[in-house]
Amino acid sequence: MKVIGIVLLVMSAVMFFTRRNQQQKLFSIKRARSVTASELTDTAGAVADEIGGGNWRDYVKLWGQVVTAQPLRSEHKQEPCVHYVSTVTREYEEKNEEGKLEHKTEQVSSNRRFTQFWLKDDTGSILVNPDGAAIDTVVIMDEFRQERSGSTLGYRYAESVLPLGQAVLVVGAVSDATGQVVIGQPVQADHRYLISIKDEELLATATSRNAQNTGIAMFICLGLGTALMIWGLIS
């Protein structure tokens, strides 16, 4: 019982940090100032006229479409995009201690690339540097190719992208430090950098629900784990 109790307590600790992460994400979504591309351009110009360029910072959120004249091509499907994650996983069989065959997997390769892009709304466009962002992607490939050789059954090719033309919500820090207005990673640790295919309302709702569900699971594991630990000690 004590072992199970320890496992449940460890799980509750993991859930505590997961819940806190979701709460910080929700805080970031709500705290960021809602703007348009033209507002950012106008504000940067006004601040530059007042105190000089390179001094403006803000934490913002805006909705628009992904646009670029120089897209990446995803590794497997050659899909035009601004971000992709491509993996190859080997699937194989291996005998366990009882001599029975078990299906197992191992990752052979994993590649992730991104490039800067323009976020275009009805008022204009703003440059986005996605470095450091938590980026939502669209799955475009999940294919198993049978290639039997020894214990190998085959390979699974998976790929997800942030495609051109995709509508996204960007929550991040805007700055003119480089001489150009760019949205990028915030300096503050509690300010998240998000590029989401969900709009603000859907993202906030999903994040809040995840935080609540994780909190409930955390308290259940904590209660059961504590009870089992006490039972194990007194029994």
Solvent accessible surface area in square Angstrom, and as a share of the most:
residue,aa,sasa,rsa
1,M,112,0.50
2,K,91,0.39
3,V,111,0.64
4,I,95,0.48
5,G,0,0.00
6,I,89,0.45
7,V,77,0.44
8,L,30,0.15
9,L,54,0.27
10,V,85,0.49
11,M,80,0.36
12,S,7,0.05
13,A,49,0.38
14,V,90,0.52
15,M,39,0.18
16,F,88,0.37
17,F,117,0.49
18,T,61,0.35
19,R,66,0.24
20,R,114,0.41
21,N,61,0.31
22,Q,29,0.13
23,Q,76,0.34
24,Q,60,0.27
25,K,46,0.19
26,L,30,0.15
27,F,92,0.38
28,S,0,0.00
29,I,1,0.00
30,K,139,0.59
31,R,133,0.49
32,A,4,0.03
33,R,102,0.37
34,S,78,0.50
35,V,10,0.06
36,T,44,0.25
37,A,1,0.01
38,S,36,0.23
39,E,74,0.33
40,L,0,0.00
41,T,72,0.42
42,D,99,0.51
43,T,45,0.26
44,A,7,0.05
45,G,35,0.34
46,A,62,0.48
47,V,32,0.18
48,A,36,0.28
49,D,129,0.67
50,E,139,0.62
51,I,110,0.56
52,G,29,0.28
53,G,55,0.53
54,G,26,0.25
55,N,83,0.43
56,W,19,0.07
57,R,137,0.50
58,D,42,0.22
59,Y,21,0.08
60,V,0,0.00
61,K,14,0.06
62,L,6,0.03
63,W,109,0.38
64,G,6,0.05
65,Q,90,0.40
66,V,1,0.01
67,V,59,0.34
68,T,24,0.14
69,A,101,0.78
70,Q,151,0.67
71,P,45,0.29
72,L,17,0.09
73,R,135,0.49
74,S,0,0.00
75,E,71,0.32
76,H,48,0.21
77,K,107,0.45
78,Q,99,0.44
79,E,62,0.28
80,P,41,0.26
81,C,0,0.00
82,V,0,0.00
83,H,4,0.02
84,Y,13,0.05
85,V,46,0.26
86,S,1,0.01
87,T,24,0.14
88,V,18,0.10
89,T,30,0.18
90,R,46,0.17
91,E,18,0.08
92,Y,30,0.11
93,E,58,0.26
94,E,80,0.36
95,K,140,0.59
96,N,47,0.24
97,E,184,0.82
98,E,135,0.61
99,G,43,0.42
100,K,132,0.56
101,L,109,0.54
102,E,69,0.31
103,H,108,0.48
104,K,73,0.31
105,T,78,0.45
106,E,80,0.36
107,Q,113,0.50
108,V,84,0.48
109,S,42,0.27
110,S,63,0.40
111,N,61,0.31
112,R,121,0.44
113,R,128,0.47
114,F,68,0.29
115,T,34,0.20
116,Q,85,0.38
117,F,1,0.01
118,W,97,0.34
119,L,1,0.00
120,K,108,0.46
121,D,27,0.14
122,D,155,0.80
123,T,67,0.39
124,G,29,0.28
125,S,47,0.30
126,I,4,0.02
127,L,20,0.10
128,V,0,0.00
129,N,47,0.24
130,P,1,0.01
131,D,76,0.39
132,G,41,0.40
133,A,7,0.06
134,A,62,0.48
135,I,27,0.14
136,D,46,0.24
137,T,40,0.23
138,V,53,0.31
139,V,108,0.62
140,I,45,0.23
141,M,18,0.08
142,D,94,0.49
143,E,75,0.33
144,F,77,0.32
145,R,96,0.35
146,Q,125,0.56
147,E,80,0.36
148,R,165,0.60
149,S,80,0.51
150,G,87,0.83
151,S,56,0.36
152,T,12,0.07
153,L,21,0.10
154,G,0,0.00
155,Y,54,0.20
156,R,84,0.31
157,Y,39,0.15
158,A,31,0.24
159,E,4,0.02
160,S,18,0.12
161,V,0,0.00
162,L,0,0.00
163,P,26,0.17
164,L,63,0.31
165,G,40,0.38
166,Q,45,0.20
167,A,30,0.24
168,V,0,0.00
169,L,5,0.03
170,V,0,0.00
171,V,0,0.00
172,G,0,0.00
173,A,21,0.16
174,V,0,0.00
175,S,22,0.14
176,D,10,0.05
177,A,57,0.44
178,T,115,0.67
179,G,72,0.69
180,Q,83,0.37
181,V,24,0.14
182,V,24,0.14
183,I,0,0.00
184,G,14,0.14
185,Q,110,0.49
186,P,13,0.08
187,V,143,0.82
188,Q,96,0.43
189,A,102,0.79
190,D,60,0.31
191,H,17,0.08
192,R,54,0.20
193,Y,11,0.04
194,L,11,0.06
195,I,1,0.00
196,S,4,0.02
197,I,61,0.31
198,K,82,0.35
199,D,56,0.29
200,E,63,0.28
201,E,137,0.61
202,L,109,0.54
203,L,8,0.04
204,A,19,0.15
205,T,70,0.41
206,A,16,0.13
207,T,2,0.01
208,S,31,0.20
209,R,123,0.45
210,N,70,0.36
211,A,8,0.06
212,Q,114,0.51
213,N,84,0.43
214,T,24,0.14
215,G,5,0.05
216,I,106,0.54
217,A,35,0.27
218,M,14,0.06
219,F,119,0.50
220,I,97,0.49
221,C,13,0.08
222,L,79,0.39
223,G,42,0.41
224,L,96,0.48
225,G,0,0.00
226,T,58,0.34
227,A,55,0.43
228,L,31,0.15
229,M,48,0.21
230,I,93,0.47
231,W,132,0.46
232,G,15,0.15
233,L,124,0.62
234,I,138,0.70
235,S,108,0.70
